[in-house]
Amino acid sequence: MNVLEYEVIKWEELPEAWKKENALLELEQLLQKSWTERTIFYWDEETERNQKFIDFNRADGIKIQNYVGSLLFKGEQLNIFPKLFQKESPKERTKLEASILMKNISFWLGYCDRMNIPFFSVRDSFFGKPNFLELLIAFYAKYTKGLVERQPYIQYEKKEEKGGFIRGKLLTEEYLLKQYPTGRWEQIPYKYSEFTLDNPLNRMIKRTCQLLMVRTKEEESKKNLRAIIGKLAAVQLSADSKREWERIIIPIHQKPYQTVLTMSKFFLNSLGNTVESGKNESYCFLFPTELLFEHFVSGFLNSFLPANVSIKTQTTDQYLADLWINGQNIGKAFGLREDIVIQTERNTIILDTKYKEIQPLNTPDQKRFGISEQDIRQIAIYAAKRKAKYVFLIYPLYWKEPSTSTEITYQIQLQTEEPIQLEILKIPFLIEKNEEETEQELKKQFQKIYQNYLKK
């Protein structure tokens, strides 16, 4: 089923399996669990504890929020497309394929180097996967294989044994109360610690790999999973419970394994911890679109601008005011947070990304283009505090919306020596033909910014 952000799915339009008693309650519980685990994929600084993916507090159905991606529940897959596709009719929207969504999200995440998504640092390795689950499996298999080969996870494990020779510490109480009185005086109980590969985390990894072997249809993933299982041949198959998984703590010198631990929990919890494929599989792979757009733009800029150009995102070094109480300066107040600040030795420009719809820039007789006054005021304050002469509001082009060469600039006169030049840009965000064409158009627009405002 294909829907857009903010779309309401009427009760009668829901999949039949979702209409059954308590089904939506179970779906909400799944989303709540995914909400608490979303830091596997990204960090959004969201403090809300209740899930914000879907609004269930409606009498007529459910309402999608500002998240895109895919979720699987009770055998039904829901693909949530960006609102940028809203120009399509509902009939045409049903023809959209999940591969289009996959391709776009993979493309965006490939440039989102500021997000906590390490598996997209090399984009091309994961392009072409048929669905999000296969993409996650592909990353897990490749990432874990490299880690197991490069940095095996070995830790001290406490063990207790009996024998004629003591290894470690004698268990005196057990020997005197149980062994000696029963005539088994030669079997001395003792405990010791051993530096071993057979530990709870590796048992969990091995279990996860065996689970994924029967889920994936991708040969490359199967090859990597087999390699991991081979490397962990001396590790027992995990019979550990979820409670025991929660006790695993990754030491700081083995920090890369935190991603493996978290994703192992994700797979075992979502797909079940048996190696038999079933119909109760479920997963949630959703991203906040505003965050995607902002980090895509900053990541793309960072990918092609020269090394001497500084790019900072979500800066927090500027404040709107100083607080004075009874003539005493208490400190800074009302912190400012710019989306993107680009600096060279001589120039500073500010970019503010807005995941919103505005009028086409070549629309005749327009003065405002649907741009929010609040957005204008906000970026003007940013410019004044940073003493930046040039600032940009960046909006995404909608599906099948043609780009234009029309330049829209507002001159903002504040109490500064020169007016602030605010340029409005609409850039391609969706892939309509191929990634290369989209990248070329983006480079064309951003190269213009560099040549006109940073290089001189």
Secondary structure as UniProt FT lines:
FT   STRAND          2..4
FT   TURN            5..6
FT   STRAND          8..10
FT   HELIX           11..13
FT   HELIX           16..19
FT   TURN            21..22
FT   HELIX           23..36
FT   HELIX           38..40
FT   STRAND          54..55
FT   STRAND          61..64
FT   STRAND          67..73
FT   TURN            74..75
FT   STRAND          76..81
FT   HELIX           83..85
FT   TURN            86..87
FT   HELIX           90..93
FT   TURN            94..95
FT   HELIX           98..111
FT   TURN            113..114
FT   HELIX           118..120
FT   HELIX           123..126
FT   TURN            127..128
FT   HELIX           132..150
FT   STRAND          155..163
FT   STRAND          169..170
FT   HELIX           172..174
FT   HELIX           175..179
FT   TURN            180..183
FT   TURN            185..186
FT   STRAND          188..196
FT   HELIX           200..213
FT   TURN            214..215
FT   HELIX           219..231
FT   TURN            232..234
FT   HELIX           242..246
FT   HELIX           252..254
FT   TURN            255..256
FT   HELIX           257..271
FT   STRAND          283..288
FT   HELIX           289..304
FT   TURN            307..308
FT   STRAND          310..325
FT   TURN            326..327
FT   STRAND          328..343
FT   STRAND          348..353
FT   TURN            361..362
FT   TURN            364..365
FT   TURN            369..370
FT   HELIX           373..386
FT   STRAND          390..396
FT   TURN            399..400
FT   STRAND          408..412
FT   STRAND          420..427
FT   HELIX           435..449
FT   HELIX           450..454
//
